[in-house]
Amino acid sequence: MSEIKKFMYVNRKAPYGTVYALESLEVVLIGAAFDQDVSLAFVDDGVYQIMNGQNTTGIGMKNFSSTYKALGDYEVTKLYVEKESLEARGLTVDDLMELTWEDEDDDYEEKPSIRLVSSAELAEVMADQDVVLSF
Amino acid sequence: MLHTVNKSPFERNSLESCLRLSAAGSAILLFEDAVVGAVTGTNIADKVSAALADREIYVLGPDLAARGLDQSKLIDGIKVVDYGGFVDLSVEKSAVQAWV
C-alpha cells in the first residue's frame, strides 16, 4: 500500500510568455494519475494563468486556459490563489475563471475549486506539504 | 521546510515572495545571485532582518565569495553554509520550495 502524500504545484509565471504555465499544467495532469493529495497555488504573475476570457487567436498559440476547468474531473480540487498577488495586479477573484468540481459524496454538487487565501494562510498550507513543485 | 532563492532581489521578486510566503520556523537559503540580498545597506535588508525574527536564513559562502561580498557585511543573524551545508539543509527539512 502506498502512502498518500501532499503535493503542491506553485505557479508564479504568466501564461504564453514562457512555457512554465503550460508545463506545470501538464505535470499536474500526469501527476493526477497517481493517488496523491494534490493542490495548486497561484502566486505573483501565476494568477494570470486562470484569468477569465483569455483569447490567443492573435498570437497563434494554443489557449490552454480551458484545461484548468477539467482539473476537477481529475480530483484536483484545491486551487489556492493568494489575495495579495491579485491585489498587487488590480485584480479580484471576479476576474478569474469560475472553476468548480463535482462532489460525488454530496450528490455531485458543484463546488468552487478556487480558495482565496492570504499570504499567511498560504504560507501555512505550503509548510504542510510533503512535496512542492515550482513553476 | 526549506525555501531556496537564487535570483537577485533587485531583478526579480523571488526573495520578496519567499519572505511573504514562508511560515514561521522555516529555513531560507540564499544562493547564486540571491546572495546580494544577504548584506546590509540594501533596500530589501529591512525585510530580510524582519524575517530573521521567526525564520532561519542561510547564505551560500562560495557564491558570496565569487561576487566579492565580504561576510562581515552580512545582516546580523544570517548564517553562512558551504555546499555540504546546503545538502544537510535539504535533507533535514521536510520539503523544499525553490523560488526560481
gemmi code that builds the backbone of each chain (N, CA, C; Angstrom):
import gemmi

chains = {
    "A": [
        ("MET", (0.850, -1.203, 0.000), (0.000, 0.000, 0.000), (0.878, 1.242, 0.000)),
        ("SER", (0.545, 2.150, -0.853), (1.373, 3.366, -0.894), (0.763, 4.464, -0.031)),
        ("GLU", (1.644, 5.260, 0.507), (1.217, 6.332, 1.399), (0.836, 7.552, 0.566)),
        ("ILE", (-0.273, 8.183, 0.917), (-0.690, 9.365, 0.168), (0.090, 10.592, 0.656)),
        ("LYS", (0.702, 11.270, -0.272), (1.495, 12.451, 0.074), (0.813, 13.717, -0.404)),
        ("LYS", (1.171, 14.801, 0.261), (0.634, 16.102, -0.135), (1.573, 16.752, -1.134)),
        ("PHE", (1.051, 16.946, -2.345), (1.808, 17.574, -3.430), (1.246, 18.959, -3.705)),
        ("MET", (2.108, 19.955, -3.725), (1.652, 21.282, -4.134), (2.460, 21.769, -5.342)),
        ("TYR", (1.732, 22.253, -6.340), (2.356, 22.862, -7.513), (2.235, 24.376, -7.367)),
        ("VAL", (3.368, 25.068, -7.344), (3.365, 26.516, -7.158), (3.595, 27.206, -8.503)),
        ("ASN", (2.621, 27.991, -8.917), (2.667, 28.667, -10.216), (2.907, 30.160, -10.044)),
        ("ARG", (4.006, 30.652, -10.609), (4.370, 32.064, -10.406), (4.614, 32.825, -11.702)),
        ("LYS", (4.282, 32.217, -12.845), (4.558, 32.885, -14.113), (3.260, 33.084, -14.902)),
        ("ALA", (3.207, 34.174, -15.658), (2.062, 34.408, -16.529), (2.097, 33.402, -17.685)),
        ("PRO", (0.937, 33.117, -18.281), (0.930, 32.164, -19.390), (1.455, 32.798, -20.688)),
        ("TYR", (1.809, 31.976, -21.652), (2.159, 32.360, -23.037), (3.546, 32.976, -23.216)),
        ("GLY", (3.986, 33.878, -22.334), (5.302, 34.491, -22.494), (6.422, 33.484, -22.319)),
        ("THR", (6.220, 32.560, -21.398), (7.151, 31.439, -21.200), (6.321, 30.160, -21.142)),
        ("VAL", (7.002, 29.041, -21.149), (6.305, 27.754, -21.224), (5.954, 27.196, -19.839)),
        ("TYR", (6.341, 27.922, -18.773), (6.155, 27.387, -17.422), (4.714, 27.006, -17.091)),
        ("ALA", (3.768, 27.877, -17.429), (2.376, 27.632, -17.050), (1.846, 26.346, -17.685)),
        ("LEU", (2.117, 26.198, -18.982), (1.653, 25.004, -19.692), (2.359, 23.755, -19.167)),
        ("GLU", (3.648, 23.880, -18.923), (4.411, 22.730, -18.401), (3.845, 22.289, -17.047)),
        ("SER", (3.559, 23.276, -16.199), (3.007, 22.969, -14.880), (1.695, 22.205, -15.012)),
        ("LEU", (0.833, 22.724, -15.888), (-0.479, 22.108, -16.081), (-0.325, 20.661, -16.570)),
        ("GLU", (0.623, 20.431, -17.460), (0.836, 19.068, -17.972), (1.328, 18.145, -16.862)),
        ("VAL", (2.228, 18.658, -16.041), (2.736, 17.833, -14.939), (1.611, 17.536, -13.934)),
        ("VAL", (0.770, 18.522, -13.688), (-0.364, 18.311, -12.779), (-1.257, 17.191, -13.304)),
        ("LEU", (-1.540, 17.229, -14.619), (-2.428, 16.210, -15.203), (-1.774, 14.825, -15.172)),
        ("ILE", (-0.474, 14.782, -15.432), (0.228, 13.497, -15.349), (0.211, 12.997, -13.910)),
        ("GLY", (0.514, 13.916, -12.984), (0.553, 13.560, -11.564), (-0.794, 13.099, -11.040)),
        ("ALA", (-1.877, 13.594, -11.686), (-3.220, 13.254, -11.223), (-3.525, 11.764, -11.398)),
        ("ALA", (-2.726, 11.095, -12.229), (-2.926, 9.658, -12.423), (-2.530, 8.880, -11.165)),
        ("PHE", (-1.721, 9.514, -10.320), (-1.306, 8.863, -9.080), (-2.215, 9.326, -7.952)),
        ("ASP", (-2.423, 8.466, -7.013), (-3.355, 8.766, -5.936), (-2.675, 9.624, -4.871)),
        ("GLN", (-2.617, 10.938, -5.108), (-1.968, 11.828, -4.150), (-2.908, 12.976, -3.800)),
        ("ASP", (-2.597, 13.634, -2.703), (-3.369, 14.802, -2.279), (-2.761, 16.044, -2.945)),
        ("VAL", (-3.381, 16.446, -4.063), (-2.791, 17.498, -4.900), (-3.446, 18.852, -4.665)),
        ("SER", (-2.621, 19.887, -4.597), (-3.161, 21.246, -4.604), (-2.285, 22.123, -5.497)),
        ("LEU", (-2.881, 23.216, -5.978), (-2.146, 24.171, -6.799), (-2.144, 25.507, -6.072)),
        ("ALA", (-1.053, 26.252, -6.220), (-1.017, 27.609, -5.684), (-0.738, 28.564, -6.834)),
        ("PHE", (-1.458, 29.674, -6.858), (-1.247, 30.710, -7.871), (-0.777, 31.968, -7.144)),
        ("VAL", (0.484, 32.329, -7.435), (1.166, 33.394, -6.713), (1.864, 34.293, -7.723)),
        ("ASP", (2.070, 35.567, -7.374), (2.745, 36.515, -8.282), (2.034, 36.500, -9.645)),
        ("ASP", (2.789, 36.525, -10.750), (2.148, 36.548, -12.075), (1.406, 35.242, -12.389)),
        ("GLY", (1.570, 34.244, -11.574), (0.847, 32.979, -11.765), (-0.658, 33.161, -11.749)),
        ("VAL", (-1.144, 34.222, -11.070), (-2.596, 34.444, -11.031), (-3.161, 34.712, -12.432)),
        ("TYR", (-2.317, 35.202, -13.343), (-2.796, 35.468, -14.706), (-3.146, 34.181, -15.466)),
        ("GLN", (-2.643, 33.059, -14.980), (-2.923, 31.789, -15.664), (-4.411, 31.454, -15.677)),
        ("ILE", (-5.108, 31.885, -14.643), (-6.521, 31.495, -14.538), (-7.462, 32.675, -14.748)),
        ("MET", (-6.987, 33.676, -15.493), (-7.842, 34.817, -15.851), (-8.979, 34.357, -16.749)),
        ("ASN", (-10.104, 34.992, -16.554), (-11.272, 34.737, -17.385), (-11.075, 35.406, -18.757)),
        ("GLY", (-11.659, 34.825, -19.789), (-11.693, 35.493, -21.098), (-10.394, 35.524, -21.867)),
        ("GLN", (-9.529, 34.546, -21.687), (-8.281, 34.505, -22.455), (-8.594, 34.183, -23.917)),
        ("ASN", (-7.961, 34.916, -24.823), (-8.188, 34.720, -26.261), (-6.840, 34.815, -26.976)),
        ("THR", (-6.340, 33.697, -27.466), (-4.978, 33.663, -28.020), (-4.953, 33.648, -29.543)),
        ("THR", (-6.096, 33.895, -30.178), (-6.113, 33.800, -31.650), (-5.077, 34.729, -32.277)),
        ("GLY", (-4.893, 35.896, -31.702), (-3.977, 36.867, -32.270), (-2.508, 36.536, -32.136)),
        ("ILE", (-2.158, 35.625, -31.226), (-0.736, 35.317, -31.031), (-0.364, 33.933, -31.560)),
        ("GLY", (-1.325, 33.252, -32.141), (-1.032, 31.958, -32.753), (-0.589, 30.884, -31.788)),
        ("MET", (-1.036, 30.992, -30.551), (-0.695, 29.948, -29.572), (-1.968, 29.299, -29.071)),
        ("LYS", (-1.827, 28.063, -28.637), (-2.990, 27.348, -28.132), (-3.451, 27.958, -26.798)),
        ("ASN", (-4.755, 28.227, -26.740), (-5.325, 28.716, -25.484), (-5.588, 27.504, -24.593)),
        ("PHE", (-4.763, 27.340, -23.565), (-4.943, 26.155, -22.720), (-5.722, 26.459, -21.448)),
        ("SER", (-6.299, 27.656, -21.374), (-6.960, 28.031, -20.118), (-8.152, 27.132, -19.786)),
        ("SER", (-8.814, 26.595, -20.840), (-9.984, 25.753, -20.548), (-9.582, 24.454, -19.840)),
        ("THR", (-8.302, 24.091, -19.966), (-7.845, 22.861, -19.307), (-7.988, 22.965, -17.784)),
        ("TYR", (-7.865, 24.191, -17.255), (-7.999, 24.346, -15.795), (-9.392, 23.913, -15.338)),
        ("LYS", (-10.377, 24.060, -16.261), (-11.747, 23.672, -15.905), (-11.894, 22.159, -15.786)),
        ("ALA", (-10.968, 21.424, -16.405), (-11.034, 19.956, -16.352), (-10.379, 19.388, -15.095)),
        ("LEU", (-9.649, 20.225, -14.369), (-8.888, 19.710, -13.223), (-9.781, 18.997, -12.203)),
        ("GLY", (-10.991, 19.521, -12.041), (-11.913, 18.919, -11.072), (-12.202, 17.461, -11.387)),
        ("ASP", (-12.258, 17.130, -12.682), (-12.529, 15.746, -13.088), (-11.360, 14.824, -12.776)),
        ("TYR", (-10.200, 15.414, -12.538), (-9.015, 14.635, -12.167), (-8.781, 14.680, -10.651)),
        ("GLU", (-9.824, 15.082, -9.945), (-9.766, 15.200, -8.490), (-8.709, 16.192, -8.011)),
        ("VAL", (-8.448, 17.178, -8.844), (-7.603, 18.297, -8.411), (-8.571, 19.428, -8.093)),
        ("THR", (-8.857, 19.586, -6.813), (-9.973, 20.450, -6.412), (-9.559, 21.599, -5.496)),
        ("LYS", (-8.261, 21.702, -5.230), (-7.806, 22.768, -4.319), (-6.863, 23.709, -5.057)),
        ("LEU", (-7.397, 24.844, -5.467), (-6.609, 25.842, -6.178), (-6.491, 27.084, -5.283)),
        ("TYR", (-5.351, 27.223, -4.632), (-5.145, 28.357, -3.730), (-4.667, 29.577, -4.518)),
        ("VAL", (-5.370, 30.693, -4.357), (-4.971, 31.928, -5.019), (-4.627, 32.945, -3.935)),
        ("GLU", (-3.438, 33.521, -4.029), (-3.007, 34.469, -3.000), (-3.641, 35.836, -3.228)),
        ("LYS", (-4.359, 36.288, -2.232), (-5.087, 37.555, -2.306), (-4.142, 38.728, -2.596)),
        ("GLU", (-2.994, 38.747, -1.935), (-2.046, 39.850, -2.100), (-1.545, 39.953, -3.541)),
        ("SER", (-1.345, 38.800, -4.201), (-0.881, 38.823, -5.595), (-1.966, 39.396, -6.510)),
        ("LEU", (-3.223, 39.038, -6.251), (-4.334, 39.593, -7.033), (-4.386, 41.104, -6.846)),
        ("GLU", (-4.345, 41.542, -5.593), (-4.480, 42.971, -5.287), (-3.356, 43.791, -5.909)),
        ("ALA", (-2.146, 43.243, -5.880), (-0.998, 43.969, -6.439), (-1.167, 44.188, -7.940)),
        ("ARG", (-2.017, 43.374, -8.568), (-2.233, 43.475, -10.012), (-3.590, 44.090, -10.360)),
        ("GLY", (-4.236, 44.658, -9.364), (-5.529, 45.303, -9.598), (-6.631, 44.331, -9.950)),
        ("LEU", (-6.489, 43.085, -9.508), (-7.471, 42.051, -9.843), (-8.261, 41.635, -8.612)),
        ("THR", (-9.436, 41.059, -8.879), (-10.182, 40.415, -7.806), (-10.541, 39.015, -8.290)),
        ("VAL", (-11.119, 38.246, -7.401), (-11.477, 36.869, -7.747), (-12.503, 36.843, -8.887)),
        ("ASP", (-13.225, 37.945, -9.076), (-14.204, 38.019, -10.170), (-13.535, 38.063, -11.546)),
        ("ASP", (-12.264, 38.405, -11.590), (-11.532, 38.416, -12.864), (-11.061, 37.022, -13.259)),
        ("LEU", (-11.223, 36.059, -12.362), (-10.730, 34.702, -12.617), (-11.831, 33.811, -13.183)),
        ("MET", (-11.420, 32.720, -13.800), (-12.392, 31.758, -14.311), (-13.162, 31.140, -13.142)),
        ("GLU", (-14.379, 30.723, -13.429), (-15.137, 30.028, -12.410), (-14.755, 28.558, -12.503)),
        ("LEU", (-13.997, 28.096, -11.555), (-13.511, 26.718, -11.594), (-14.184, 25.926, -10.485)),
        ("THR", (-14.797, 24.810, -10.894), (-15.560, 24.030, -9.921), (-15.230, 22.546, -10.037)),
        ("TRP", (-15.680, 21.806, -9.067), (-15.565, 20.343, -9.112), (-16.863, 19.750, -8.585)),
        ("GLU", (-17.138, 18.516, -9.013), (-18.364, 17.847, -8.570), (-18.042, 16.921, -7.416)),
        ("ASP", (-18.728, 17.131, -6.305), (-18.501, 16.315, -5.118), (-19.394, 15.079, -5.169)),
        ("GLU", (-18.779, 13.931, -5.497), (-19.594, 12.706, -5.656), (-20.162, 12.224, -4.328)),
        ("ASP", (-19.583, 12.699, -3.223), (-20.112, 12.322, -1.914), (-21.248, 13.238, -1.470)),
        ("ASP", (-21.558, 14.220, -2.305), (-22.593, 15.192, -1.937), (-23.513, 15.412, -3.134)),
        ("ASP", (-24.018, 14.291, -3.683), (-24.965, 14.324, -4.801), (-24.421, 15.121, -5.989)),
        ("TYR", (-23.123, 14.976, -6.229), (-22.453, 15.624, -7.366), (-22.675, 17.136, -7.402)),
        ("GLU", (-22.749, 17.710, -6.226), (-22.922, 19.147, -6.165), (-21.654, 19.843, -6.660)),
        ("GLU", (-21.855, 20.891, -7.452), (-20.702, 21.658, -7.951), (-20.173, 22.564, -6.854)),
        ("LYS", (-18.886, 22.440, -6.573), (-18.296, 23.266, -5.529), (-17.113, 24.044, -6.103)),
        ("PRO", (-16.875, 25.230, -5.571), (-15.774, 26.035, -6.106), (-14.409, 25.420, -5.798)),
        ("SER", (-13.512, 25.435, -6.782), (-12.157, 24.924, -6.574), (-11.217, 26.010, -6.065)),
        ("ILE", (-11.527, 27.265, -6.422), (-10.627, 28.362, -6.041), (-10.797, 28.717, -4.569)),
        ("ARG", (-9.671, 28.755, -3.878), (-9.677, 29.165, -2.476), (-8.825, 30.419, -2.352)),
        ("LEU", (-9.478, 31.528, -2.118), (-8.780, 32.794, -1.973), (-8.174, 32.847, -0.571)),
        ("VAL", (-6.859, 32.963, -0.495), (-6.189, 32.933, 0.809), (-5.204, 34.098, 0.947)),
        ("SER", (-4.919, 34.451, 2.186), (-3.914, 35.489, 2.445), (-2.530, 34.862, 2.352)),
        ("SER", (-1.499, 35.705, 2.298), (-0.127, 35.210, 2.281), (0.120, 34.296, 3.480)),
        ("ALA", (-0.330, 34.746, 4.651), (-0.070, 33.981, 5.877), (-0.751, 32.612, 5.817)),
        ("GLU", (-1.984, 32.594, 5.302), (-2.704, 31.314, 5.195), (-2.011, 30.378, 4.207)),
        ("LEU", (-1.590, 30.940, 3.079), (-0.920, 30.113, 2.071), (0.426, 29.596, 2.590)),
        ("ALA", (1.110, 30.430, 3.352), (2.394, 30.000, 3.932), (2.203, 28.758, 4.799)),
        ("GLU", (1.107, 28.737, 5.554), (0.836, 27.576, 6.419), (0.519, 26.331, 5.585)),
        ("VAL", (-0.274, 26.506, 4.541), (-0.624, 25.369, 3.672), (0.642, 24.818, 3.014)),
        ("MET", (1.494, 25.737, 2.547), (2.732, 25.323, 1.876), (3.660, 24.583, 2.836)),
        ("ALA", (3.740, 25.082, 4.053), (4.641, 24.471, 5.045), (4.199, 23.055, 5.403)),
        ("ASP", (2.945, 22.742, 5.129), (2.372, 21.446, 5.486), (2.527, 20.389, 4.381)),
        ("GLN", (3.166, 20.768, 3.262), (3.273, 19.840, 2.124), (4.425, 18.848, 2.289)),
        ("ASP", (4.291, 17.700, 1.654), (5.397, 16.731, 1.589), (6.309, 17.040, 0.411)),
        ("VAL", (5.691, 17.470, -0.690), (6.458, 17.772, -1.899), (5.933, 19.071, -2.510)),
        ("VAL", (6.850, 19.959, -2.868), (6.454, 21.199, -3.541), (7.177, 21.278, -4.879)),
        ("LEU", (6.408, 21.477, -5.949), (6.999, 21.598, -7.284), (6.767, 23.022, -7.782)),
        ("SER", (7.834, 23.681, -8.183), (7.749, 25.104, -8.533), (7.858, 25.347, -10.020)),
        ("PHE", (6.974, 26.190, -10.491), (6.996, 26.576, -11.898), (6.943, 28.094, -12.027)),
    ],
    "B": [
        ("MET", (10.447, 23.242, 6.728), (10.505, 23.411, 5.273), (11.683, 24.309, 4.898)),
        ("LEU", (12.319, 23.982, 3.763), (13.422, 24.805, 3.252), (12.971, 25.552, 1.998)),
        ("HIS", (13.163, 26.865, 2.019), (12.907, 27.690, 0.832), (14.259, 28.076, 0.242)),
        ("THR", (14.416, 27.925, -1.060), (15.665, 28.364, -1.690), (15.367, 29.502, -2.662)),
        ("VAL", (16.277, 30.477, -2.698), (16.142, 31.618, -3.610), (17.462, 31.782, -4.341)),
        ("ASN", (17.427, 31.894, -5.672), (18.669, 32.035, -6.437), (18.666, 33.228, -7.399)),
        ("LYS", (17.681, 34.129, -7.238), (17.621, 35.309, -8.110), (17.871, 36.583, -7.309)),
        ("SER", (18.512, 37.550, -7.938), (18.747, 38.829, -7.272), (17.417, 39.498, -6.921)),
        ("PRO", (17.299, 40.010, -5.686), (16.058, 40.700, -5.302), (15.881, 42.025, -6.027)),
        ("PHE", (16.936, 42.493, -6.713), (16.822, 43.766, -7.425), (16.389, 43.561, -8.870)),
        ("GLU", (16.305, 42.284, -9.268), (15.879, 41.980, -10.623), (14.558, 41.223, -10.643)),
        ("ARG", (14.338, 40.406, -9.639), (13.127, 39.570, -9.583), (12.480, 39.703, -8.212)),
        ("ASN", (11.216, 39.276, -8.141), (10.508, 39.359, -6.862), (10.591, 38.062, -6.055)),
        ("SER", (11.469, 37.137, -6.470), (11.525, 35.823, -5.810), (11.750, 35.921, -4.298)),
        ("LEU", (12.716, 36.760, -3.891), (13.009, 36.852, -2.455), (11.835, 37.461, -1.694)),
        ("GLU", (11.234, 38.505, -2.259), (10.078, 39.117, -1.588), (8.937, 38.119, -1.457)),
        ("SER", (8.684, 37.352, -2.506), (7.609, 36.355, -2.444), (7.933, 35.290, -1.414)),
        ("CYS", (9.189, 34.895, -1.376), (9.619, 33.901, -0.399), (9.403, 34.416, 1.024)),
        ("LEU", (9.785, 35.669, 1.265), (9.626, 36.231, 2.613), (8.150, 36.338, 2.983)),
        ("ARG", (7.318, 36.634, 1.980), (5.878, 36.790, 2.219), (5.198, 35.446, 2.477)),
        ("LEU", (5.713, 34.386, 1.842), (5.004, 33.103, 1.860), (5.728, 31.987, 2.608)),
        ("SER", (6.729, 32.331, 3.398), (7.380, 31.297, 4.212), (6.830, 31.384, 5.627)),
        ("ALA", (6.477, 30.241, 6.184), (5.874, 30.204, 7.512), (6.956, 30.328, 8.581)),
        ("ALA", (6.529, 30.766, 9.767), (7.457, 30.831, 10.895), (8.064, 29.449, 11.117)),
        ("GLY", (9.341, 29.423, 11.432), (10.006, 28.147, 11.701), (10.669, 27.541, 10.482)),
        ("SER", (10.406, 28.094, 9.317), (11.031, 27.533, 8.125), (12.421, 28.133, 7.917)),
        ("ALA", (13.185, 27.510, 7.029), (14.535, 27.975, 6.730), (14.581, 28.508, 5.310)),
        ("ILE", (15.421, 29.519, 5.098), (15.578, 30.120, 3.770), (17.063, 30.102, 3.421)),
        ("LEU", (17.381, 29.608, 2.238), (18.772, 29.609, 1.784), (18.914, 30.503, 0.557)),
        ("LEU", (19.821, 31.471, 0.638), (20.106, 32.359, -0.492), (21.368, 31.867, -1.184)),
        ("PHE", (21.277, 31.650, -2.514), (22.476, 31.240, -3.250), (22.446, 31.848, -4.650)),
        ("GLU", (23.523, 31.605, -5.397), (23.696, 32.246, -6.709), (23.432, 33.756, -6.573)),
        ("ASP", (22.679, 34.364, -7.511), (22.509, 35.817, -7.473), (21.741, 36.324, -6.245)),
        ("ALA", (21.060, 35.446, -5.552), (20.275, 35.883, -4.391), (21.145, 36.285, -3.207)),
        ("VAL", (22.420, 35.938, -3.219), (23.274, 36.271, -2.068), (23.387, 37.780, -1.856)),
        ("VAL", (23.132, 38.554, -2.895), (23.197, 40.014, -2.719), (22.120, 40.514, -1.754)),
        ("GLY", (21.125, 39.696, -1.513), (20.071, 40.060, -0.566), (20.450, 39.811, 0.879)),
        ("ALA", (21.628, 39.255, 1.101), (22.033, 38.895, 2.471), (22.858, 39.970, 3.156)),
        ("VAL", (23.232, 41.017, 2.409), (24.117, 42.031, 3.002), (23.332, 43.253, 3.492)),
        ("THR", (23.979, 44.012, 4.351), (23.347, 45.204, 4.934), (23.362, 46.356, 3.929)),
        ("GLY", (22.498, 47.318, 4.167), (22.522, 48.550, 3.380), (21.732, 48.520, 2.095)),
        ("THR", (21.051, 47.413, 1.794), (20.251, 47.353, 0.562), (18.816, 47.780, 0.861)),
        ("ASN", (18.032, 47.970, -0.196), (16.650, 48.382, 0.059), (15.724, 47.219, 0.410)),
        ("ILE", (16.296, 46.026, 0.530), (15.471, 44.901, 0.998), (15.967, 44.378, 2.342)),
        ("ALA", (17.051, 44.962, 2.846), (17.674, 44.471, 4.080), (16.718, 44.479, 5.276)),
        ("ASP", (15.855, 45.499, 5.350), (14.927, 45.565, 6.489), (13.957, 44.388, 6.485)),
        ("LYS", (13.496, 44.021, 5.294), (12.558, 42.889, 5.198), (13.250, 41.587, 5.565)),
        ("VAL", (14.509, 41.453, 5.143), (15.271, 40.236, 5.454), (15.506, 40.167, 6.961)),
        ("SER", (15.899, 41.289, 7.553), (16.123, 41.343, 9.000), (14.857, 40.959, 9.760)),
        ("ALA", (13.729, 41.490, 9.311), (12.457, 41.215, 9.998), (12.139, 39.723, 9.951)),
        ("ALA", (12.461, 39.080, 8.838), (12.155, 37.650, 8.700), (12.972, 36.799, 9.665)),
        ("LEU", (14.155, 37.320, 10.039), (15.026, 36.562, 10.943), (14.414, 36.380, 12.335)),
        ("ALA", (13.364, 37.147, 12.621), (12.713, 37.017, 13.934), (12.107, 35.633, 14.112)),
        ("ASP", (11.585, 35.045, 13.033), (10.944, 33.731, 13.199), (11.377, 32.702, 12.155)),
        ("ARG", (12.389, 33.028, 11.343), (12.908, 32.077, 10.363), (14.436, 32.086, 10.378)),
        ("GLU", (15.026, 30.959, 9.996), (16.483, 30.910, 9.861), (16.815, 31.305, 8.431)),
        ("ILE", (17.858, 32.117, 8.273), (18.291, 32.462, 6.914), (19.762, 32.087, 6.740)),
        ("TYR", (20.027, 31.372, 5.667), (21.378, 30.917, 5.340), (21.802, 31.504, 4.001)),
        ("VAL", (23.114, 31.627, 3.826), (23.635, 32.096, 2.544), (24.810, 31.193, 2.165)),
        ("LEU", (24.914, 30.925, 0.876), (25.971, 30.018, 0.413), (27.298, 30.789, 0.265)),
        ("GLY", (28.292, 30.431, 1.095), (29.575, 31.130, 1.149), (30.285, 31.261, -0.189)),
        ("PRO", (30.431, 30.186, -0.956), (31.139, 30.289, -2.234), (30.507, 31.304, -3.195)),
        ("ASP", (29.177, 31.457, -3.134), (28.527, 32.436, -4.006), (28.779, 33.870, -3.532)),
        ("LEU", (28.896, 34.054, -2.206), (29.265, 35.378, -1.672), (30.669, 35.731, -2.148)),
        ("ALA", (31.594, 34.768, -1.951), (32.999, 34.993, -2.295), (33.163, 35.287, -3.781)),
        ("ALA", (32.434, 34.558, -4.600), (32.544, 34.723, -6.048), (32.167, 36.134, -6.464)),
        ("ARG", (31.276, 36.754, -5.673), (30.797, 38.099, -6.013), (31.526, 39.182, -5.226)),
        ("GLY", (32.584, 38.801, -4.520), (33.370, 39.782, -3.759), (32.644, 40.373, -2.581)),
        ("LEU", (31.625, 39.669, -2.092), (30.863, 40.180, -0.941), (31.468, 39.617, 0.344)),
        ("ASP", (31.849, 40.523, 1.241), (32.518, 40.118, 2.462), (31.505, 39.657, 3.512)),
        ("GLN", (31.866, 38.584, 4.211), (30.947, 38.053, 5.228), (30.691, 39.046, 6.362)),
        ("SER", (31.613, 39.988, 6.546), (31.423, 40.981, 7.614), (30.258, 41.924, 7.289)),
        ("LYS", (29.836, 41.942, 6.020), (28.726, 42.823, 5.622), (27.357, 42.152, 5.722)),
        ("LEU", (27.344, 40.888, 6.166), (26.066, 40.169, 6.236), (25.142, 40.763, 7.293)),
        ("ILE", (23.873, 40.705, 7.034), (22.865, 41.101, 8.018), (23.013, 40.197, 9.238)),
        ("ASP", (22.962, 40.796, 10.433), (23.118, 40.030, 11.676), (22.124, 38.880, 11.748)),
        ("GLY", (22.633, 37.684, 12.012), (21.755, 36.530, 12.182), (21.759, 35.592, 10.995)),
        ("ILE", (22.238, 36.059, 9.851), (22.322, 35.188, 8.673), (23.548, 34.290, 8.820)),
        ("LYS", (23.351, 33.003, 8.569), (24.452, 32.048, 8.729), (25.008, 31.633, 7.362)),
        ("VAL", (26.317, 31.485, 7.313), (26.972, 31.074, 6.066), (27.103, 29.552, 6.044)),
        ("VAL", (26.750, 28.931, 4.923), (26.951, 27.482, 4.763), (27.760, 27.229, 3.491)),
        ("ASP", (28.409, 26.063, 3.453), (29.091, 25.650, 2.230), (28.186, 24.656, 1.494)),
        ("TYR", (28.683, 24.043, 0.426), (27.831, 23.126, -0.348), (27.334, 21.957, 0.496)),
        ("GLY", (28.221, 21.483, 1.394), (27.809, 20.388, 2.286), (26.653, 20.817, 3.177)),
        ("GLY", (26.716, 22.085, 3.632), (25.645, 22.613, 4.474), (24.330, 22.724, 3.718)),
        ("PHE", (24.415, 23.073, 2.442), (23.240, 23.144, 1.559), (22.584, 21.756, 1.503)),
        ("VAL", (23.413, 20.738, 1.315), (22.900, 19.362, 1.247), (22.240, 18.988, 2.576)),
        ("ASP", (22.923, 19.314, 3.681), (22.365, 18.995, 5.002), (20.989, 19.633, 5.197)),
        ("LEU", (20.867, 20.900, 4.815), (19.582, 21.599, 4.964), (18.504, 20.921, 4.131)),
        ("SER", (18.848, 20.547, 2.906), (17.866, 19.904, 2.016), (17.369, 18.596, 2.599)),
        ("VAL", (18.264, 17.886, 3.288), (17.900, 16.592, 3.858), (17.097, 16.761, 5.147)),
        ("GLU", (17.526, 17.738, 5.975), (16.883, 17.950, 7.286), (15.448, 18.442, 7.175)),
        ("LYS", (15.205, 19.350, 6.230), (13.888, 19.980, 6.159), (12.928, 19.078, 5.376)),
        ("SER", (11.651, 19.141, 5.755), (10.676, 18.191, 5.218), (10.503, 18.310, 3.711)),
        ("ALA", (10.442, 19.521, 3.204), (10.229, 19.716, 1.768), (10.993, 20.959, 1.349)),
        ("VAL", (11.194, 21.088, 0.055), (11.927, 22.244, -0.463), (11.046, 22.994, -1.456)),
        ("GLN", (10.943, 24.292, -1.257), (10.257, 25.129, -2.251), (11.314, 26.026, -2.888)),
        ("ALA", (11.524, 25.876, -4.190), (12.525, 26.659, -4.911), (11.846, 27.862, -5.561)),
        ("TRP", (12.215, 29.055, -5.100), (11.623, 30.286, -5.666), (12.428, 30.692, -6.895)),
        ("VAL", (12.289, 29.919, -7.957), (13.086, 30.156, -9.160), (12.575, 31.368, -9.935)),
    ],
}
model = gemmi.Model(1)
for chain_id, residues in chains.items():
    chain = gemmi.Chain(chain_id)
    for i, (resn, *xyz) in enumerate(residues, 1):
        res = gemmi.Residue()
        res.name, res.seqid = resn, gemmi.SeqId(i, " ")
        for name, pos in zip(("N", "CA", "C"), xyz):
            atom = gemmi.Atom()
            atom.name, atom.element = name, gemmi.Element(name[0])
            atom.pos, atom.b_iso = gemmi.Position(*pos), 0.0
            res.add_atom(atom)
        chain.add_residue(res)
    model.add_chain(chain)
structure = gemmi.Structure()
structure.add_model(model)
structure.setup_entities()
